[in-house]
Amino acid sequence: MMYAVSSPKTCNCSISYPRIQSPYFHQKHLASTRLRVTAASSAEPNGVKIEYTPWLIVGLGNPGNKYHGTRHNVGFEMIERISQAEGILMNTIQSKALVGIGSIGEVPVLLAKPQTYMNFSGESVYDEMSLPNGVLRIQPKGGHGHHNGVKSVMEHLDGRREFPRFCIGIGNPPGTMDMKAYLLQKFSTLEREQVDAALEQGVEAARTLVLEGFSSRINRFNLGQKYKYHKV
């Protein structure tokens, strides 16, 4: 999963359950003794100066080669796609996360991949199965859905839930297959194609969210995803 953090009204994260892997968005002023993201500004033709609030975008997953390419780490993959598309280098370790600083359009962003494990993702700032493989969904807020990783994030945000969540569907395990085994499994060829296509769509959706917020374009995006495979 992916989550984002925005202005003072919101916080930082991404979440939902049963499972979907995703990134989270949160927009706020971020400062540290070692790392600082400042709001860019530009002047409109009428001379009015516009300042942009930075966004923190976090993809949840686990560090290590064991999890690379698995359903469990699609949130990390989404962050990697955004960093490549926007030319943002992920080259700094800060607050138990691998981070990159850059911008989407003129809006400053900080991308993060927590290096703690999923259940403790809140220490540096989800996966989900209720959506079919490769189906995306963006929500303005939500609960933890009894997901330990989401609980951890919310606990570190003083129980707040008002942060956008970007869910990437990975489907349900077949039959009686163990959930953990399913999450740690790599995608089939068809599933991989669906996820790769979803990640490309996700880059555009993330760009729209950062630049426009929850606009009509996001509503249309969610509707299109809902009936993508006629299974939701």
For each residue, the residues with C-beta under 8 A, 3 or more apart:
1: 14 15 16 20 21 22 23 24 59 60 74 75 126 127 128 165 166 167 168
2: 14 22 23 24 25 57 58 59 60 75 78 79 165 166 168 202 206
3: 12 13 14 15 22 23 24 25 26 57 58 60 125 126 153 163 164 165 166
4: 12 13 14 23 24 25 26 27 55 56 57 58 163 164 166 206 209 210
5: 10 11 12 13 24 25 26 27 28 55 56 57 58 125 163
6: 9 10 25 26 27 28 53 55 163 164 213
7: 10 27 28 53
8: 28 29
9: 6 162
10: 5 6 7 26 27 28 162 163 164
11: 5 26 28 157 160 162 163
12: 3 4 5 24 25 26 28 56 58 125 157 163
13: 3 4 5 24 26 58 122 125 150 153 154 157 163 165
14: 1 2 3 4 22 23 24 25 58 59 60 75 126 163 164 165 166 167
15: 1 3 22 24 60 126 142 144 145 147 149 150 153 154 165
16: 1 19 20 22 126 128 130 137 139 142 145 147 150 165 167
17: 126 128 129 130 144 145 146 147 150
18: 128 129 130 145 172
19: 16 126 127 128 129 130 147 170 179 183
20: 1 16 126 127 128 129 130 131 137 167 168 169 170
21: 1 60 61 71 72 73 74 75 78 126 127 128 167 168 170
22: 1 2 3 14 15 16 59 60 74 75 78 126 127 128 165 166 167 168
23: 1 2 3 4 14 57 58 59 60 75 78 79 82 166 168 202 206
24: 1 2 3 4 5 12 13 14 15 57 58 59 60 125 126 153 163 164 165 166
25: 2 3 4 5 6 12 14 55 56 57 58 163 164 165 166 206 209 210
26: 3 4 5 6 10 11 12 13 55 56 57 58 125 163 164
27: 4 5 6 7 10 53 54 55 56
28: 5 6 7 8 10 11 12 53 54 56
29: 8 37 39 53 54
30: 35 36 37 54 56 110
31: 35 36 37
32: 35 36 94 95
33:
34: 94
35: 30 31 32 92 94 99 101
36: 30 31 32
37: 29 30 31 54 101 108 109 110
38: 54 108
39: 29 51 52 53 54 108
40: 51 52 103 106 107 108
41: 49 50 51 52
42: 49 50 106
43: 47 48 49 50
44: 47 48 49 50
45:
46:
47: 43 44
48: 43 44
49: 41 42 43 44
50: 41 42 43 44
51: 39 40 41
52: 39 40 41 106 107 108
53: 6 7 27 28 29 39 107
54: 27 28 29 30 37 38 39 107 108 109 110
55: 4 5 6 25 26 27 104 107 108 109 110 210
56: 4 5 12 25 26 27 28 30 109 110 112 125
57: 2 3 4 5 23 24 25 26 79 82 109 110 111 112 206 210
58: 2 3 4 5 12 13 14 23 24 25 26 75 79 97 111 112 113 114 121 124 125
59: 1 2 14 22 23 24 75 76 77 78 79 80 111 112 113
60: 1 2 3 14 15 21 22 23 24 75 76 114 118 121 126 127 149
61: 21 67 72 73 74 75 76 113 114 118
62: 66 67 72 73 117 118
63: 67 113 115 117
64: 67 68
65: 68
66: 62 184
67: 61 62 63 64 70 72 73 184
68: 64 65 73
69: 73 186 187
70: 67 73 183 184 185 186
71: 21 74 127 170 182 183 184 185 186 187
72: 21 61 62 67 118 127 183 184
73: 21 61 62 67 68 69 70 76 77
74: 1 21 22 61 71 77 78 127 168 170 195 199
75: 1 2 14 21 22 23 58 59 60 61 78 79 126 127 168
76: 59 60 61 73 79 80 113
77: 59 73 74 80 81 195 199
78: 2 21 22 23 59 74 75 81 82 166 168 199 202 206
79: 2 23 57 58 59 75 76 82 83 90 111 112 113
80: 59 76 77 83 84 90
81: 77 78 84 85 199 200 202 203
82: 23 57 78 79 85 86 88 104 111 202 203 206
83: 79 80 86 87 88 89 90 100 102 111
84: 80 81 87
85: 81 82 203 207
86: 82 83 102 103 104 109
87: 83 84 102
88: 82 83 100 101 102 103 109 111
89: 83 100 102
90: 79 80 83 98 99 100 111 113
91: 100
92: 35 98 99 100 101
93: 97 98 99 115
94: 32 34 35 97 99
95: 32 99 124 125
96: 114 115 116 123 124
97: 58 93 94 112 113 114 115 116 124 125
98: 90 92 93 112 113 115
99: 35 90 92 93 94 95 110 111 112 113
100: 83 88 89 90 91 92 110 111 112
101: 35 37 88 92 108 109 110 111
102: 83 86 87 88 89 108 109 111
103: 40 86 88 106 107 108 109
104: 55 82 86 107 109 206 207 210 211
105: 207 210 211
106: 40 42 52 103
107: 40 52 53 54 55 103 104 210 211
108: 37 38 39 40 52 54 55 101 102 103
109: 37 54 55 56 57 86 88 101 102 103 104 210
110: 30 37 54 55 56 57 99 100 101
111: 57 58 59 79 82 83 88 90 99 100 101 102
112: 56 57 58 59 79 97 98 99 100 124 125
113: 58 59 61 63 76 79 90 97 98 99
114: 58 60 61 96 97 121 123 124 125
115: 63 93 96 97 98 124
116: 96 97 120 121 123 124
117: 62 63 120 121
118: 60 61 62 72 121 126 127 148 149
119: 148 149 152
120: 116 117 123 149 152
121: 58 60 114 116 117 118 124 125 126 149 152 153
122: 13 125 149 151 152 153 154 155 156 157
123: 96 114 116 120 152 156
124: 58 95 96 97 112 114 115 116 121
125: 3 5 12 13 24 26 56 58 95 97 112 114 121 122 153 156
126: 1 3 14 15 16 17 19 20 21 22 24 60 75 118 121 147 149 150 153 165 167
127: 1 19 20 21 22 60 71 72 74 75 118 149 170 183
128: 1 16 17 18 19 20 21 22 131 147 167 168 169 170
129: 17 18 19 20 169 170 171 172 173 179
130: 16 17 18 19 20 169 172
131: 20 128 135 136 137 167 168 169 170 171 232
132: 135 169 171 228 229 231 232
133: 169 170 171 187 191 194 195
134: 168 169 191 194 195 197 198 228 229
135: 131 132 169 198 225 226 228 229 231 232
136: 131 166 167 168 169 198 201 202 205 221 225
137: 16 20 131 166 167 169 222 225 226
138: 164 165 166 167 205 209 214 218 221 222
139: 16 142 164 165 167
140: 162 164 214
141: 161 162 163 164 165
142: 15 16 139 145 161 165
143: 150 161
144: 15 17 147 150 151 153 154 161
145: 15 16 17 18 142 150
146: 17 151
147: 15 16 17 19 126 128 144 150 151
148: 118 119 151 152
149: 15 60 118 119 120 121 122 126 127 152 153
150: 13 15 16 17 126 143 144 145 147 153 154
151: 122 144 146 147 148 154 155
152: 119 120 121 122 123 148 149 155 156
153: 3 13 15 24 121 122 125 126 144 149 150 156 157
154: 13 15 122 144 150 151 157 159 160 161
155: 122 151 152 158 159
156: 122 123 125 152 153
157: 11 12 13 122 153 154 160 161 163
158: 155
159: 154 155
160: 11 154 157 163
161: 141 142 143 144 154 157
162: 9 10 11 140 141
163: 3 4 5 6 10 11 12 13 14 24 25 26 141 157 160
164: 3 4 6 10 14 24 25 26 138 139 140 141 209 214
165: 1 2 3 13 14 15 16 22 24 25 126 138 139 141 142
166: 1 2 3 4 14 22 23 24 25 78 136 137 138 202 205 206 209
167: 1 14 16 20 21 22 126 128 131 136 137 138 139
168: 1 2 20 21 22 23 74 75 78 128 131 134 136 195 198 199 202
169: 20 128 129 130 131 132 133 134 135 136 137 198
170: 19 20 21 71 74 127 128 129 131 133 183 195
171: 129 131 132 133 191
172: 18 129 130 182
173: 129 177 178 179 181 182
174: 177 182
175:
176:
177: 173 174 181 182
178: 173 181 182
179: 19 129 173 182 183
180: 183 184
181: 173 177 178 184 185
182: 71 172 173 174 177 178 179 185
183: 19 70 71 72 127 170 179 180
184: 66 67 70 71 72 180 181
185: 70 71 181 182
186: 69 70 71 192
187: 69 71 133 191 192 195
188: 191 192
189: 192 193
190: 193 194
191: 133 134 171 187 188 194 195
192: 186 187 188 189 195 196
193: 189 190 196 197
194: 133 134 190 191 197 198
195: 74 77 133 134 168 170 187 191 192 198 199
196: 192 193 199 200
197: 134 193 194 200 201
198: 134 135 136 168 169 194 195 201 202
199: 74 77 78 81 168 195 196 202 203
200: 81 196 197 203 204
201: 136 197 198 204 205 225
202: 2 23 78 81 82 136 166 168 198 199 205 206
203: 81 82 85 199 200 206 207
204: 200 201 207 208
205: 136 138 166 201 202 208 209 218 221
206: 2 4 23 25 57 78 82 104 166 202 203 209 210
207: 85 104 105 203 204 210 211
208: 204 205 211 212 215 217 218 221
209: 4 25 138 164 166 205 206 212 213 214 218
210: 4 25 55 57 104 105 107 109 206 207
211: 104 105 107 207 208
212: 208 209 215 217 218
213: 6 209 218
214: 138 140 164 209 218 219
215: 208 212 218 219
216: 219 220
217: 208 212 220 221
218: 138 205 208 209 212 213 214 215 221 222
219: 214 215 216 222 223
220: 216 217 223 224
221: 136 138 205 208 217 218 224 225
222: 137 138 218 219 225 226
223: 219 220 226 227
224: 220 221 227 228
225: 135 136 137 201 221 222 228 232
226: 135 137 222 223 232
227: 223 224 230 232
228: 132 134 135 224 225 232
229: 132 134 135 232
230: 227
231: 132 135
232: 131 132 135 225 226 227 228 229
